[in-house]
Amino acid sequence: MSDAGVGWRRRGSIALVTLERPERMNALSRALVTRFGEIGREIAADAEVRLVIVTGSGDKAFCAGADLKERAAMSQDDVRALLLSYETELGWLETSPVPTLAAINGAALGGGLELALLCDFRIAAPHAVLGLPETSLGVIPGAGGTQRLAKLLGEMRAKELILRAARLTAPEALILGIVNQVMPKSEDFLHEVMAWADPILSGAPLAIRAALRAVRGAATRDLHEGLALEREAYEACLQSEDRLEALAAFSEKRKPVYRGR
């Protein structure tokens, strides 16, 4: 277990990042946030990584949000600095060239849900509870929740969930579109998540990165600019050896062997 409360290891081509503060419901301490940023830079330097999965230790909490015990001893300037560090140290999940996935193994509340919203995919255990309860604690979501939830669900639904400090069950979050999938009850939730993600790992690495870049770009571009980005991303695939391998494998009725070039 890491002294900072978060660590990572590689499982094949997956970078598995685990919040390791089960005694504090995997809450976001300052040390954890700082180390999380370092982990992002370490993963970025590992050319073998093709998917990042973030999860929490234990089965009670993915992340219960800010460490309120630590927060109570912080000055206002300390809190302001921490809010900025959320953007600088957690934000790499949103810009990673490979897909990122939140394996929500339990409660994802406040900053915990905001951490999950940074990821490309969110998979929940059946007992997970999700919500942004900050207004009931005298503040508002401060790690991007007001912005990302509104972009994901629309302004009306985001206002409803945030102003009412609503807590959602995993099936409710699935219906709203906050999570991609709710896994059936299992003795090994993470194994089920990895099985769900297997098609991503089986795809051509360059194509996965190109498609991810193009889809993410749609959020900040009009259609004309988005189509130009799509053509640019397609060009990288067109010139790749993997595309030729895919055509050969189809012709030879075999599974392609992609090399990421």
Secondary structure as a PSIPRED ss2 file (coil, helix, strand):
# PSIPRED VFORMAT (PSIPRED V4.0)

   1 M C   1.000  0.000  0.000
   2 S C   1.000  0.000  0.000
   3 D C   1.000  0.000  0.000
   4 A C   1.000  0.000  0.000
   5 G C   1.000  0.000  0.000
   6 V E   0.000  0.000  1.000
   7 G E   0.000  0.000  1.000
   8 W E   0.000  0.000  1.000
   9 R E   0.000  0.000  1.000
  10 R E   0.000  0.000  1.000
  11 R E   0.000  0.000  1.000
  12 G C   1.000  0.000  0.000
  13 S C   1.000  0.000  0.000
  14 I E   0.000  0.000  1.000
  15 A E   0.000  0.000  1.000
  16 L E   0.000  0.000  1.000
  17 V E   0.000  0.000  1.000
  18 T E   0.000  0.000  1.000
  19 L E   0.000  0.000  1.000
  20 E C   1.000  0.000  0.000
  21 R C   1.000  0.000  0.000
  22 P H   0.000  1.000  0.000
  23 E H   0.000  1.000  0.000
  24 R H   0.000  1.000  0.000
  25 M C   1.000  0.000  0.000
  26 N C   1.000  0.000  0.000
  27 A C   1.000  0.000  0.000
  28 L E   0.000  0.000  1.000
  29 S C   1.000  0.000  0.000
  30 R H   0.000  1.000  0.000
  31 A H   0.000  1.000  0.000
  32 L H   0.000  1.000  0.000
  33 V H   0.000  1.000  0.000
  34 T H   0.000  1.000  0.000
  35 R H   0.000  1.000  0.000
  36 F H   0.000  1.000  0.000
  37 G H   0.000  1.000  0.000
  38 E H   0.000  1.000  0.000
  39 I H   0.000  1.000  0.000
  40 G H   0.000  1.000  0.000
  41 R H   0.000  1.000  0.000
  42 E H   0.000  1.000  0.000
  43 I H   0.000  1.000  0.000
  44 A H   0.000  1.000  0.000
  45 A C   1.000  0.000  0.000
  46 D C   1.000  0.000  0.000
  47 A C   1.000  0.000  0.000
  48 E C   1.000  0.000  0.000
  49 V C   1.000  0.000  0.000
  50 R C   1.000  0.000  0.000
  51 L E   0.000  0.000  1.000
  52 V E   0.000  0.000  1.000
  53 I E   0.000  0.000  1.000
  54 V E   0.000  0.000  1.000
  55 T E   0.000  0.000  1.000
  56 G E   0.000  0.000  1.000
  57 S C   1.000  0.000  0.000
  58 G C   1.000  0.000  0.000
  59 D C   1.000  0.000  0.000
  60 K C   1.000  0.000  0.000
  61 A E   0.000  0.000  1.000
  62 F E   0.000  0.000  1.000
  63 C E   0.000  0.000  1.000
  64 A C   1.000  0.000  0.000
  65 G C   1.000  0.000  0.000
  66 A E   0.000  0.000  1.000
  67 D C   1.000  0.000  0.000
  68 L H   0.000  1.000  0.000
  69 K H   0.000  1.000  0.000
  70 E H   0.000  1.000  0.000
  71 R H   0.000  1.000  0.000
  72 A C   1.000  0.000  0.000
  73 A C   1.000  0.000  0.000
  74 M C   1.000  0.000  0.000
  75 S C   1.000  0.000  0.000
  76 Q H   0.000  1.000  0.000
  77 D H   0.000  1.000  0.000
  78 D H   0.000  1.000  0.000
  79 V H   0.000  1.000  0.000
  80 R H   0.000  1.000  0.000
  81 A H   0.000  1.000  0.000
  82 L H   0.000  1.000  0.000
  83 L H   0.000  1.000  0.000
  84 L H   0.000  1.000  0.000
  85 S H   0.000  1.000  0.000
  86 Y H   0.000  1.000  0.000
  87 E H   0.000  1.000  0.000
  88 T H   0.000  1.000  0.000
  89 E H   0.000  1.000  0.000
  90 L H   0.000  1.000  0.000
  91 G C   1.000  0.000  0.000
  92 W H   0.000  1.000  0.000
  93 L H   0.000  1.000  0.000
  94 E H   0.000  1.000  0.000
  95 T H   0.000  1.000  0.000
  96 S C   1.000  0.000  0.000
  97 P C   1.000  0.000  0.000
  98 V C   1.000  0.000  0.000
  99 P C   1.000  0.000  0.000
 100 T E   0.000  0.000  1.000
 101 L E   0.000  0.000  1.000
 102 A E   0.000  0.000  1.000
 103 A E   0.000  0.000  1.000
 104 I E   0.000  0.000  1.000
 105 N C   1.000  0.000  0.000
 106 G C   1.000  0.000  0.000
 107 A E   0.000  0.000  1.000
 108 A E   0.000  0.000  1.000
 109 L E   0.000  0.000  1.000
 110 G C   1.000  0.000  0.000
 111 G H   0.000  1.000  0.000
 112 G H   0.000  1.000  0.000
 113 L H   0.000  1.000  0.000
 114 E H   0.000  1.000  0.000
 115 L H   0.000  1.000  0.000
 116 A H   0.000  1.000  0.000
 117 L H   0.000  1.000  0.000
 118 L C   1.000  0.000  0.000
 119 C C   1.000  0.000  0.000
 120 D C   1.000  0.000  0.000
 121 F E   0.000  0.000  1.000
 122 R E   0.000  0.000  1.000
 123 I E   0.000  0.000  1.000
 124 A E   0.000  0.000  1.000
 125 A C   1.000  0.000  0.000
 126 P C   1.000  0.000  0.000
 127 H C   1.000  0.000  0.000
 128 A C   1.000  0.000  0.000
 129 V E   0.000  0.000  1.000
 130 L E   0.000  0.000  1.000
 131 G E   0.000  0.000  1.000
 132 L C   1.000  0.000  0.000
 133 P C   1.000  0.000  0.000
 134 E H   0.000  1.000  0.000
 135 T H   0.000  1.000  0.000
 136 S H   0.000  1.000  0.000
 137 L H   0.000  1.000  0.000
 138 G C   1.000  0.000  0.000
 139 V C   1.000  0.000  0.000
 140 I C   1.000  0.000  0.000
 141 P C   1.000  0.000  0.000
 142 G C   1.000  0.000  0.000
 143 A C   1.000  0.000  0.000
 144 G C   1.000  0.000  0.000
 145 G H   0.000  1.000  0.000
 146 T H   0.000  1.000  0.000
 147 Q H   0.000  1.000  0.000
 148 R H   0.000  1.000  0.000
 149 L H   0.000  1.000  0.000
 150 A H   0.000  1.000  0.000
 151 K H   0.000  1.000  0.000
 152 L H   0.000  1.000  0.000
 153 L H   0.000  1.000  0.000
 154 G C   1.000  0.000  0.000
 155 E H   0.000  1.000  0.000
 156 M H   0.000  1.000  0.000
 157 R H   0.000  1.000  0.000
 158 A H   0.000  1.000  0.000
 159 K H   0.000  1.000  0.000
 160 E H   0.000  1.000  0.000
 161 L H   0.000  1.000  0.000
 162 I H   0.000  1.000  0.000
 163 L H   0.000  1.000  0.000
 164 R C   1.000  0.000  0.000
 165 A C   1.000  0.000  0.000
 166 A C   1.000  0.000  0.000
 167 R E   0.000  0.000  1.000
 168 L E   0.000  0.000  1.000
 169 T E   0.000  0.000  1.000
 170 A H   0.000  1.000  0.000
 171 P H   0.000  1.000  0.000
 172 E H   0.000  1.000  0.000
 173 A H   0.000  1.000  0.000
 174 L H   0.000  1.000  0.000
 175 I H   0.000  1.000  0.000
 176 L H   0.000  1.000  0.000
 177 G C   1.000  0.000  0.000
 178 I C   1.000  0.000  0.000
 179 V C   1.000  0.000  0.000
 180 N C   1.000  0.000  0.000
 181 Q E   0.000  0.000  1.000
 182 V E   0.000  0.000  1.000
 183 M C   1.000  0.000  0.000
 184 P C   1.000  0.000  0.000
 185 K C   1.000  0.000  0.000
 186 S C   1.000  0.000  0.000
 187 E C   1.000  0.000  0.000
 188 D C   1.000  0.000  0.000
 189 F H   0.000  1.000  0.000
 190 L H   0.000  1.000  0.000
 191 H H   0.000  1.000  0.000
 192 E H   0.000  1.000  0.000
 193 V H   0.000  1.000  0.000
 194 M H   0.000  1.000  0.000
 195 A H   0.000  1.000  0.000
 196 W H   0.000  1.000  0.000
 197 A H   0.000  1.000  0.000
 198 D H   0.000  1.000  0.000
 199 P H   0.000  1.000  0.000
 200 I H   0.000  1.000  0.000
 201 L H   0.000  1.000  0.000
 202 S H   0.000  1.000  0.000
 203 G C   1.000  0.000  0.000
 204 A C   1.000  0.000  0.000
 205 P H   0.000  1.000  0.000
 206 L H   0.000  1.000  0.000
 207 A H   0.000  1.000  0.000
 208 I H   0.000  1.000  0.000
 209 R H   0.000  1.000  0.000
 210 A H   0.000  1.000  0.000
 211 A H   0.000  1.000  0.000
 212 L H   0.000  1.000  0.000
 213 R H   0.000  1.000  0.000
 214 A H   0.000  1.000  0.000
 215 V H   0.000  1.000  0.000
 216 R H   0.000  1.000  0.000
 217 G H   0.000  1.000  0.000
 218 A H   0.000  1.000  0.000
 219 A H   0.000  1.000  0.000
 220 T H   0.000  1.000  0.000
 221 R C   1.000  0.000  0.000
 222 D C   1.000  0.000  0.000
 223 L H   0.000  1.000  0.000
 224 H H   0.000  1.000  0.000
 225 E H   0.000  1.000  0.000
 226 G H   0.000  1.000  0.000
 227 L H   0.000  1.000  0.000
 228 A H   0.000  1.000  0.000
 229 L H   0.000  1.000  0.000
 230 E H   0.000  1.000  0.000
 231 R H   0.000  1.000  0.000
 232 E H   0.000  1.000  0.000
 233 A H   0.000  1.000  0.000
 234 Y H   0.000  1.000  0.000
 235 E H   0.000  1.000  0.000
 236 A H   0.000  1.000  0.000
 237 C H   0.000  1.000  0.000
 238 L H   0.000  1.000  0.000
 239 Q C   1.000  0.000  0.000
 240 S C   1.000  0.000  0.000
 241 E H   0.000  1.000  0.000
 242 D H   0.000  1.000  0.000
 243 R H   0.000  1.000  0.000
 244 L H   0.000  1.000  0.000
 245 E H   0.000  1.000  0.000
 246 A H   0.000  1.000  0.000
 247 L H   0.000  1.000  0.000
 248 A H   0.000  1.000  0.000
 249 A H   0.000  1.000  0.000
 250 F H   0.000  1.000  0.000
 251 S H   0.000  1.000  0.000
 252 E H   0.000  1.000  0.000
 253 K C   1.000  0.000  0.000
 254 R C   1.000  0.000  0.000
 255 K C   1.000  0.000  0.000
 256 P C   1.000  0.000  0.000
 257 V C   1.000  0.000  0.000
 258 Y C   1.000  0.000  0.000
 259 R C   1.000  0.000  0.000
 260 G C   1.000  0.000  0.000
 261 R C   1.000  0.000  0.000
